[in-house]
Amino acid sequence: KFVFSSSCAVYGEPITVPMKETHPQEPVNPYGISKYFVERILKEYGRSYNLRYAILRYFNAAGASELDNIGEAHSPETHLVPLVLKAADKLKVFGEDYNTHDGTCIRDYLHVDDIISAHILSLDAIYANDKSYTFNVGSGTGYTVKEIIKTTEEVTGIKIDYEVVERRPGDVEKLVASPGKINKELVWEPKYKRISDIIRTAWEWHKKNPDGYKD
């Protein structure tokens, strides 16, 4: 039994938005390619050795546990929400000439606790039904980079200093999940539906842990 943390990066440039699990897989960066190949391996093992698996294609994981013991901290930090919360650092916005309503990329953000519940339900389903699954794990709602900045300012009461720089290679314009399959088959839906609530949990954790995980 195997639950794999995959990614929406396996899809590459969107043909349709929101994206269903049947969307063509043509990843455009090394991260997406690596996830794609693990998915292929799992499927081959499933056919050859009867391995049962759940492939969970995350969109953008964000937020922090409200128990205050788990938060988001990377070194170096690359994820948007924790970068925006580091108000002391000037934020870089990579491009504002995308075909979106404010010119910045659109992403689908999901609270980490909702991702955890998807893991548990997926594993339960594997055991109960002796079959394999592939699911998008996202909210179905997209937000631009500038909307994340604005919401963070509202949540924190702090003005976010940012500068617009050149696009990054491999960044796609819009990544938004179609979560209908996981909603129906696992009776799963996000507990945290508002982006402001996701950012609030991250902000509370970062205030208590300004240096991330010291150990």
TARAUR-V261523 format. One record per residue. RES is the residue in one letter. SS is DSSP state (alpha for helix, beta for strand, coil for the rest). OMEGA is omega in whole degrees, 0 to 359 (999 if undefined). Layout:
BEGIN
res=RES ss=SS omega=OMEGA
res=RES ss=SS omega=OMEGA
END
This chain:
BEGIN
res=K ss=coil omega=188
res=F ss=beta omega=173
res=V ss=beta omega=186
res=F ss=beta omega=174
res=S ss=beta omega=177
res=S ss=beta omega=188
res=S ss=beta omega=172
res=C ss=alpha omega=178
res=A ss=alpha omega=178
res=V ss=alpha omega=183
res=Y ss=coil omega=185
res=G ss=beta omega=182
res=E ss=coil omega=183
res=P ss=coil omega=171
res=I ss=coil omega=175
res=T ss=coil omega=177
res=V ss=coil omega=3
res=P ss=coil omega=188
res=M ss=beta omega=176
res=K ss=coil omega=180
res=E ss=coil omega=180
res=T ss=coil omega=179
res=H ss=coil omega=178
res=P ss=coil omega=180
res=Q ss=coil omega=178
res=E ss=beta omega=184
res=P ss=coil omega=186
res=V ss=coil omega=178
res=N ss=coil omega=184
res=P ss=alpha omega=179
res=Y ss=alpha omega=180
res=G ss=alpha omega=179
res=I ss=alpha omega=181
res=S ss=alpha omega=179
res=K ss=alpha omega=180
res=Y ss=alpha omega=182
res=F ss=alpha omega=176
res=V ss=alpha omega=175
res=E ss=alpha omega=180
res=R ss=alpha omega=180
res=I ss=alpha omega=180
res=L ss=alpha omega=181
res=K ss=alpha omega=178
res=E ss=alpha omega=177
res=Y ss=alpha omega=177
res=G ss=alpha omega=180
res=R ss=alpha omega=188
res=S ss=alpha omega=190
res=Y ss=alpha omega=176
res=N ss=coil omega=175
res=L ss=coil omega=174
res=R ss=coil omega=187
res=Y ss=beta omega=168
res=A ss=beta omega=174
res=I ss=beta omega=181
res=L ss=beta omega=181
res=R ss=beta omega=179
res=Y ss=beta omega=164
res=F ss=coil omega=184
res=N ss=beta omega=176
res=A ss=beta omega=181
res=A ss=beta omega=177
res=G ss=coil omega=181
res=A ss=coil omega=178
res=S ss=coil omega=178
res=E ss=coil omega=171
res=L ss=coil omega=176
res=D ss=coil omega=182
res=N ss=coil omega=180
res=I ss=coil omega=177
res=G ss=coil omega=184
res=E ss=coil omega=179
res=A ss=coil omega=179
res=H ss=coil omega=176
res=S ss=coil omega=0
res=P ss=coil omega=181
res=E ss=coil omega=179
res=T ss=coil omega=185
res=H ss=coil omega=190
res=L ss=alpha omega=187
res=V ss=alpha omega=178
res=P ss=alpha omega=177
res=L ss=alpha omega=179
res=V ss=alpha omega=182
res=L ss=alpha omega=176
res=K ss=coil omega=188
res=A ss=coil omega=180
res=A ss=coil omega=181
res=D ss=coil omega=177
res=K ss=coil omega=185
res=L ss=beta omega=174
res=K ss=beta omega=175
res=V ss=beta omega=188
res=F ss=beta omega=176
res=G ss=coil omega=172
res=E ss=coil omega=179
res=D ss=coil omega=175
res=Y ss=coil omega=181
res=N ss=coil omega=176
res=T ss=coil omega=189
res=H ss=coil omega=175
res=D ss=coil omega=175
res=G ss=coil omega=181
res=T ss=coil omega=184
res=C ss=coil omega=177
res=I ss=beta omega=178
res=R ss=beta omega=180
res=D ss=coil omega=185
res=Y ss=beta omega=182
res=L ss=beta omega=181
res=H ss=beta omega=183
res=V ss=alpha omega=179
res=D ss=alpha omega=177
res=D ss=alpha omega=175
res=I ss=alpha omega=177
res=I ss=alpha omega=181
res=S ss=alpha omega=177
res=A ss=alpha omega=177
res=H ss=alpha omega=184
res=I ss=alpha omega=180
res=L ss=alpha omega=179
res=S ss=alpha omega=180
res=L ss=alpha omega=176
res=D ss=alpha omega=182
res=A ss=alpha omega=177
res=I ss=alpha omega=181
res=Y ss=alpha omega=185
res=A ss=alpha omega=189
res=N ss=alpha omega=180
res=D ss=coil omega=179
res=K ss=coil omega=181
res=S ss=coil omega=185
res=Y ss=beta omega=168
res=T ss=beta omega=183
res=F ss=beta omega=160
res=N ss=beta omega=175
res=V ss=beta omega=182
res=G ss=coil omega=184
res=S ss=coil omega=186
res=G ss=coil omega=180
res=T ss=coil omega=181
res=G ss=coil omega=178
res=Y ss=beta omega=177
res=T ss=beta omega=176
res=V ss=alpha omega=181
res=K ss=alpha omega=176
res=E ss=alpha omega=176
res=I ss=alpha omega=178
res=I ss=alpha omega=181
res=K ss=alpha omega=180
res=T ss=alpha omega=178
res=T ss=alpha omega=176
res=E ss=alpha omega=180
res=E ss=alpha omega=181
res=V ss=alpha omega=187
res=T ss=alpha omega=186
res=G ss=coil omega=182
res=I ss=coil omega=176
res=K ss=coil omega=182
res=I ss=coil omega=178
res=D ss=coil omega=180
res=Y ss=beta omega=175
res=E ss=beta omega=178
res=V ss=beta omega=178
res=V ss=beta omega=182
res=E ss=coil omega=174
res=R ss=coil omega=172
res=R ss=coil omega=175
res=P ss=coil omega=177
res=G ss=coil omega=177
res=D ss=coil omega=178
res=V ss=coil omega=190
res=E ss=coil omega=185
res=K ss=beta omega=173
res=L ss=beta omega=181
res=V ss=coil omega=184
res=A ss=beta omega=160
res=S ss=coil omega=186
res=P ss=coil omega=186
res=G ss=alpha omega=184
res=K ss=alpha omega=180
res=I ss=alpha omega=175
res=N ss=alpha omega=185
res=K ss=alpha omega=189
res=E ss=alpha omega=180
res=L ss=coil omega=184
res=V ss=coil omega=180
res=W ss=coil omega=169
res=E ss=coil omega=184
res=P ss=coil omega=172
res=K ss=coil omega=181
res=Y ss=coil omega=185
res=K ss=coil omega=182
res=R ss=coil omega=180
res=I ss=alpha omega=179
res=S ss=alpha omega=178
res=D ss=alpha omega=178
res=I ss=alpha omega=180
res=I ss=alpha omega=179
res=R ss=alpha omega=180
res=T ss=alpha omega=177
res=A ss=alpha omega=181
res=W ss=alpha omega=179
res=E ss=alpha omega=180
res=W ss=alpha omega=181
res=H ss=alpha omega=177
res=K ss=alpha omega=182
res=K ss=alpha omega=183
res=N ss=coil omega=186
res=P ss=coil omega=179
res=D ss=coil omega=181
res=G ss=coil omega=179
res=Y ss=coil omega=184
res=K ss=coil omega=182
res=D ss=coil omega=999
END
